[in-house]
């Protein structure tokens, strides 16, 4: 491997590694301050990995996180901050559940229809922020945050019993979806559970993300516009069109992020449908450095912390609060920002030193040639 490739790999790995180690150390400090063993919680959580049911829970949860983080990463690569993934994902899941409960088609038509509804709903909701940005200059951060609140209110209105709401016990749902829209998964037995069938959709989206960004003209234009709109415009790229397109694609992917759970398990949208997925995805995308492989590892880490933390409540002789995992997640995000900036500055200094050394060597070589010529 060339020296440049090794250095680039080192810079790519250093940020997440420093962030993870820093989060563990800071969490240990919190545990020590509370008078508890700083290593025991990690051991308890790691002991859960061999259990097949925990593995299934981690994989299923990671699939949701992965798709949502890809949506965030698409915006990041364009230098856009799509903070509205959470609203886009929940509104898309709700609309998909409504269509799935009221439309009955054969499976080979029903499932693609539901996927299309989810993607189009997410794209539409993100597109509002995109249109506001390119036409009125409204910050996508402000617009998407406000759209999150509007999406919450809109979902509340549409799930009223006078509209699409169906009361099941104390829970308001959209009614059970037609079975033709259920996506079968990999059943590992009653004691283990079932891996969502749309886990494969998550993998396909990750591959598509990499191919589009690194092997297509559109991906080059997107990255170039994110790096410098003026430079991209000088090379003939329509920056405003790229901004809108990136927001639409990001929203479409966000709209798919809740479907593994909806089509694979819940089969309805209700008040208990998970919220906050989009905000979690921001931390995962940051930790994964917007790389599909890195995002996959970060999603698995997040899901691991979430699904193994309940074991802390049942530890003996001393129980630990499962919120320790939440503290660690928060510290990871905090450490990511600091470590990435530190690694970036370190990389710049190394690059400056290398360029300086090359220039000095070139000057010395020129001087030697002049002396020989003289």
N, C-alpha and C positions, 0 to 999 in steps of 0.2 A: 504494500500500500504506500502511495506517495506521502511525503511529509505533509503536504497541504491537506490531503484527505484525512490524515490522522488528526491534524490540528482541528479541522472542521468537525470531525466526529467528537473530539474531546470537548469542544465548545458546546456542541449539541447535548451531550450527556451531562456536562458539569452542572448546568442550571437545575434540572430536575433532581439530580443527586444531592446537591447542596440543600435544595428546598426540603427534600424528604428527611435528610439527616437533621436539619435544623428543626423541623417540626417535631421529630421524635425527641430531640434534646429538650426543646421548650415544653413539650407535654410532660416529660419526666420531671422537669423543674416544678410544674404545677402539682404533680403527684407528691413530690417530696415536700412541697410547702403544705400540703394537706395531711402530711404524716403517713403516707401510704407507700408501699413498695413501688418504685418507678419501673420495674421490669415485669412484674407479674401480669399486668393487663395484656402486654404484647404476647406473652406466652399463652395466656388463655385464649386469645383470639387466633393465634397460629394453630392451636390444637384443634380448632374447628374445621380446618381445611380438609382433612381426610374424610370427613363425613359427606356422603354423596348428596344428601338433601341440601346441605349448605352450598356445595358446589353448584347445584342447579339454581339455587336462589341467586348466587353471585353472577352466574352467566346471564340469567334472565334480566337482572337489574342492570348489569353492565351494558346489555344491548340497548336499553332505553337511554342510558347515559351517553353511549357512544354516538348514537344518531343525533341526539341533541347537541353534543359537543362538536360534531361535524358541521352542524348548522352555524354554530358560533364561530368555528374556525374559518368557514367560508367568508364570513364577514371580516374577520381579523385579517385574512390575506388580502382583502381589498381596503384595509385600513378603516373598516366600518365596525362600529360596536353595536351589534344587534342584541340589545338588552331585552328585547321583547320575545325571545324564544319561548319563555314560559307561557305567555298569553297565546302565542301562535299555536303551541302544542296543545294546550287545554281546549281552545276553541275548535281546533281541527278534530280532536278526539271526540268532543261533544257532537259536532256536526256529522262525523262519521258514524257515531252511535245512533243518531236520529235516522240517518239514511238507512243504516243496517237494520233498524227495527221496523221500518215502514216499506222497504223495497225487498222483494223476494225474487231473485234470479238464480239460475244454476250457478254452482260454485265457480266455474271457470269464467263467469261474467261478474258475479257478485264480489268476489275478492278484489279483482282489478278495479272495479267501480269504487269500492271503499278506499282503496289505496289512493285512487285519483281524487276522491273527495277530500281526504286528509291533506294531500299535497296542495291542491288548489286552494283550500281554505287557509292553510298556512301562508301560501304565496300571496294571496289576496291581502291578508292582514299585515304582512311585512311590506307589501307593495305600497300600502298607504303611507308608511314612513318614507319609503323610497321616493315616491312622487313628491311628498312635501320637501324632501331634501333637494331634489334636482330642480324643482320649480320655484320654491320659496326660500331655499337655503336653511330650512329648519334642521337642527341637529338630530341625527338619528337616535342619539342617546335619549334626548328629551321625548321625542316622538314615540319611541318604542316603550319607554316606561309608562307614558300616559296611555298607550294602547293596551298595555297589560291591565291597567285598572278598568279600562272600558270593556276589555274582553271578559273580565270577572263579572262585571255588571250585566253584560249581554248574556253570558251563560246562565246567570241567576234568573234573568227574565225568561229565557227560552225554556228553562227547566221548570217553570211554574206549571202547576197542574192544568191551568187553562190553555197552555201551549203544548209542549212536548213532554212535560213531567209526568212520571208515573210513581205513585207512592208505594214503596215496598217496605213494610214495617215502619220504622222511623226514618228511613232513608229515601230521599227523592232521587229517582233515576230517570233515564230516558227509555226504559223498557228493554226487555231482552232482545238482542239482535237475532235475526233469522239464522238458523244453523248453517245455511249455505255460505254465510260470511265468516264462519269460524275457521281459523287457520290451524290445522292440526300440527302438533309438535312432536317431539321425540319423547315418548312415554317410557320412563325408566322404572316404573313400578309404583304401587300405592304408597310405599314408605319413602320414596325418593322424590317423586314429582315428575313434571314434564318440562322439557326445554322448549321455549317458545319457537314456533316454526319460523317466525320472522327474524330470528337471530341471523339467519342466512341473508335476509335483506340488509341487515346492518353491515355484514361483511361485504356484500356487493356494493353498498354505498361507499364504504371505505376504499375499495379498489377503484370505483368510479371517480371518487374524489382525487386520488393520486394520479390517475391517468389523465383526467381533464386538466388538472393544474400543471402537470409536468410534461405532457405529451401532446398538447393541442395548442393551436394559436389562441383560442379563447382564454385558456389558462395563462398563457404568457401575457396577453393583454390585461387580464385581471390583476396579475401580480405587478405588472409594470404600472398600472394605474394606481394601485395601492402604494407603490413606492414613491411615485411622483406623478401627479395628474398633469402637470405642465409638460414634463418630458414625454409622457404617453401621448398627450395631445399633439406634440410636435412630430411624433412618428405616425400620426394619422388615426389615433384611437379616440373615439367619442367617449370622453370621460363620464359625462352625465348618463349616457346609455349604459355604460358599464356599471355605474353605481346602482341604477335601477335594476339591471339584470342580476347583479350580485344579491341585492336584497330579495328579489323574487325567488331566486334559487335557494338562498338561506332559509327563507320562510317555508318553501316547499319541503325542504329536508326536515325543518322543525316540525311541520305538520305530520310527518311520518313517525316522529319519535315516540309517540304514545301508542302507536298501533300494535306493536308486539304484545303489550299488556292487554289492550282492548280486544283484539281479535284472537289472542291466544289464551286468555284466561277470564277477564272480567265480563266480556260480552255485553257490557252496558256502561254508560257514563253516569256517575253518581257523585254525591258529596264526598265520598271517601276516595275518589280518584286522586292520585298523588299530585301535589302542587310543589312548586319550587324546583322542578326538574331543570328548567332553563337557567336558573341562577347557579345551580350545581354544575351545569355544563360549562359555564364560563371558567370555573376553576380547573375543570378537567382539560379544557382546550388549552389553557395557559400552561398547565403542567406537561401536557403532551407536545408543547411547542408547535401546535397546529399541524403536526405530522400525523397521518392516519395510524401508523404503528405506535407512536408515542401516546396518542389519544386512547388507543385500545388498552395499553398498559395502565394508563391513568384511570380509565373507566373501571377496569378490573380492581384496581387498588381502592377506589372509592366504594365500589360495591362490596368488596371484602370488608372494609371498615364498618360499613353499614350493617351487613348481614351477620357478622360475627360478634358485634358489640353486645347484643342481648345476653350472651353468655357471661358477661361481666356481672350482671345482676344476680346470678346464681352461684358466684364463686364462694368457696368456703376455705377457711373460716371467716375471711373478710370479703364482703361484696364490694365491687367497684361500680361506680355510676357509668352507665353505658354512654353518657354524654361525653366521656373521654374521647370516643371516636369522633364525635362532632367537633370537639376542641381541636383534635389533630387535623381534621379536614380544614378548619378555618385557619390554623397555623400554616398549613401547607400553602394555601392561597397567599397568605401574608408573606411567607418566605419566598414564594415563587417570584413575586414582583421584585424583591430586594436582590435575590440571588441572580436573576436574569440580568439585571442592570449591572451588578458587579462583574458577572462573566462577560457582558458586552464591553465594559470598560477595559477589562483585562485583555480581551481579544483585540480591541483597538490599539492598545499599547504594544502588544506583540506584533501586530501588523505594521505599526509605525516603525518599530525597531527593525523589522525585517526589510522594509522598504529603505530605511536609512542605511542599513548595512549593504544592501544591493547597490544603492547610489554611490556609497563610498567606494565599494569595490570597482564599480564602473569608472569612477573618476580616477582611481589609482591605475586602472588598466589603460586609460586614455593618456595619463601622464607618462606611463612607461613607454607607450607607443611613440609619443612625441620625443622622448629622450633618445630612443633608438633611431628615429628618423633624423634627429639632429646629428 
